Structure formats: C-alpha cells, structure tokens
C-alpha cells in the first residue's frame, strides 16, 4: 500500500468514526449507550460472518490471545465511549475518547518498541490542543453547566482502553504473517457484544427511524474500523492517533450543520490547528 493511500484511508476512517459518533448521539435519544454499542457490534458480527460463510472474506483467527485482548480492550472502550455520549455533549465525549493518542504513544513505545520522534510529539500536541479549543469554543460547553466529573472520568477510561486496542491492532498487523483485517474486526465485534450485554438497559424493537439510525451506526463503524485495521500494517500507532483527531472536529461540524449547535471563532481556530497537526504528522 502506498503512503498516499494509507493516509487517505486514515482520513476516511476518521471521518467515518465522526459520522458514527453523530448517529450514536441521535440513537441515544431512545436507547441507552450500552445498547447502541451492543447493536453496533451485532451488526458488524453478522455482516462479517455472512461474508465469511459465503467465501467473500477470510476471517480465520490465528493469534487467539492477542485477538482476545484486542476484542476486550476495544469492546470496553466502545461501551464506555457510548455511555459517555449518552450522558455528556457529543463533542466533549468524543474529545475525551480521543485523548487516547497520548496513551497510544506510550503503549506503542513500551510494548512494540516504536520510536516516537520529536516531530510526532509536536504534531500530537498541536492536534490535541486544537481539539481542546474546538470543544471549549462551543457555547454549550464553555458557558453551560459543568460536566459530570464521573462521566468525564468514564470518558478518559475509554481513551485508555482505546489506546490498548490500537496498540494490539498494530501488533496483530505487524510481522511476516499479519492477522487478517476481518479476523481482527470479527473478534472485536464478538467480544465487544459480550462486554455490552451486562450494561444494556433499554432494549426494545426499533421503529423505522431508530432502525435506520442503528443500521447507520453499525455500517459506518464497520467501514471505519476495517479501514483502520487495514492501514495499521503500514502506519505507526502514534501516527494513527494523531490523524484520528479529525473525528472530533468532524463530529462538532456535523452538530453545527445538522443540530444547529454554535460554532465560535475559537472552535474554528481549533479546527484549523487540528488539521495542521494532522498534515504535519502525515508529512
């Protein structure tokens, strides 16, 4: 895979995760966050098993222990993230989850021996600083009631779990015999669904609108996740973490355009800084 295509897929994956977060916020109006997460996993698992059974993809697992670790870390991260989306503003919830690059850099250095250059750290700081400005610039956050510290902590815990999952994906996709993107995704969905079941509360048959939202969450998450899995063979975990910051900006932008949320000059400045950090990381 060429560097241009790899970074293009990274950007597309980040945008896909942004759409997923936006649709998840809408779905959480009538479902709790854990249920939305569980249904997202179920859609991905069913789709993958169907493609595997018909011979369109190969999802045969090879490295069972690392796949289980990836599934557990990713499943916990998504469930906690969706619960945070349910209880906090979607922009703040996404920001908290996407502080994960800080932990990804440390975990990739500790467990994979990936070298972290000074330029990558600078790019990470620029991107995350931009994300912070984006959220702080929103009137609903900067002038609204203080966020519940408990759910802020849950959001940060989702970031730590997400960093562990990204590091595991990088390990699975490295080496002479990398794990299939489909086996990684299938393990993520199956183990993630098991993580979501105990926390689910508001399960009911969806109406047409709810079904469309849930299907949208599942499909966008699937496409974004597969794109991320694919490029992790060629892109360091830390670089992925920086590029993923685009998801926060895109989620906020969707809120402005489709939910009539405010977009201040501070937020616009933060968005520009985030894009600059992403470009710097890619270069």
Secondary structure, 3 states (H helix, E strand, C coil): CCHHHHHHHHHHHHHHHHHHHHHHHHHCCCCCHHHHHHHHHHHHHHHHHHHHHCCCCCCCCCCHHHHHHHHHHHHHHHHHHHHHHHHCCHHHHHHHHCCHHHHHHHHHHHHHCCCCCHHHHHHHHHHHHHHHHHHHCCHHHHCCCCCCHHHHHHHHHHHHHHHHHHHHHHHHHCCCCCCCHHHHHHHHHHHHHHHHHCCCCCCCCCCHHHHHHHHHHHHHHHHHHHHHHHHCCCCCHHHHHHHCCHHHHHHHHHHHHHHCCCCCHHHHHHHHHHHHHHHHHHC
